[in-house]
Amino acid sequence: SSHLGDCPICFLPLSIDQNQSKLKSCCSEAICKGCSQAHCLHQLQQRQYPTCPFCRHPVPKSQEEANKNMMKRAVANDPAALSGMGRLYCNEGEYETAFDYLTKAAALGDMDAHYNLSRLYQEGQGVEKDEEKELYHLEEAAIA
């Protein structure tokens, strides 16, 4: 098993390259690229409406709908969704909001959230630069 866990469908370790897996907004599960592609191919062959390969929830029709699904998961305190929302806000430059989401996810033990918090403390984005807190979150990420 990798530090990212295993694919919940094939149970193979998820690749360290996060482009080789997809986080589904409906269930906050990371699915490996192979299972995701096999599921898409099967649905095309069967002429079925696209669904999530894990929970079978219909695939969002727009990015707005995907963000809405992710927000529902975040409200339910799903660590992967909270961390995902934190990354989304970081990419948009809203570091204070990102910090809030990442802090909640880190409190729930999310490794990616700890790592991203360390980057915020290192760069001083949304928070004051703090080497001690940066190292703390890096250590927590390594342990998680």
N, C-alpha and C positions, 0 to 999 in steps of 0.2 A: 504494500500500500504506500502511496506517496503522501506527502504532507497535505495535499489537496483532497485526499480521500480516494474512494473508488467510485467508478461509474455505477449508479444504482441498478442498471439494467444488465450489463455484462460482468460486473464486479472486477474489472481490470483496473489497475491504478490509473488515475487521471494524470495526463502528461503535465510536466512542469511548464511546458509551453501552453499558456492559457488560450492560445488561438486554436488548440486542438480539442477544446471542449466549449460547451455553451451553457451559460446559466439561464435557466428558464424562469421567466418572470412570474409564471402562474404558481409554481411549487417551490421555487428557489433551489432546485436541484441542478447540479452540474452534470451534464450528460456528455459522454465522450463523442468525438466527431463521427466515429464509426457507427455507433448506435443511432445517432441523430440522422446520418445519411441513409442508413438502412431503413429506418422508420419512414423517412420522406419518400424513398424509392417504393416501399411497400404501399404507401398511401396513393402515390401516383398510379401504380399498377392497378390498384383496386378502385381508383377514381373516388377516393374518400376526401372529405374536407380535412385540411391539415390540423393535427392535434399535437399536443406535447407527448413525446414518447414515454414519459414517466406517469403523469397523472391523467392523460387523455383530455385535458382541458383544451378547448379550441385555441389555436395560435392567434395572438393579437393581430389585428388588421393594420395597426399603425403603431408608431413609436409612442404616441400619446397613450394608447391603450396599454401598451407594455409597461410604461411608467406608472400608470394607474394600478396595474396588477402588482407591480413591485412595491408601490406605496401601501397597498393593502397588507402585503406580507410584512412590511416594515412596521406598520401599526400593530401587527400581531407579535412584534419583537422577534422576528426571524433574523438571526445574526447575519446570514448571507445576504438577505435583502437590505438590512441596515448598512452593511459594508458596501453593497452595490450602490445604494443611494449616496453614500459618502463619496465613492469614486466618481459618480455622476456629477455631484456638486463640485468636486475638486476640478474636474475637467472643464466645468463652466466658470471656474474662477470664484465660486462662492465658498470660500474657505471656512468661514465661521459656521455656516450651515453644515458643511462637510464634517467639520470637527465634531459637531453635536451627534451626527449619525455614527461616525466612526467611534466615538467614545462609548456610545451605547452598545455597538457591536463588539468592541473590545472587552467591555464588562461581561459580555456573554461568551467570551473566549474565542472570538474570531481572529485567526492568525493574520489574515490580510488587513484587518482593521488595525491591529497593533503595528504592522509594518507601515501602513499609510499614515498613522499618527506619528510614527517616528520621523517620517519624511516631512510632515507639517512642522514638527518641532525643529528639525534640522534647517529647513528653509525659512522658518518664521512666517509661514503663511497661515493667517487666521489666528495665530498665537504668537507669543514672544518666543524667540529662539531660546531653547533650553536643552543643553547637552545632556543633562542628567535624565530628563524625561525622554529624550530621544533614545538614549541607551537603554533605559528601562523598557520602552516599547519594542526595541529591537530584540532584547533578551526574551521578552514575552513571546514575540513572534517566533523566535528560534525554538522555544520550548513547546509552543502549541502544536 
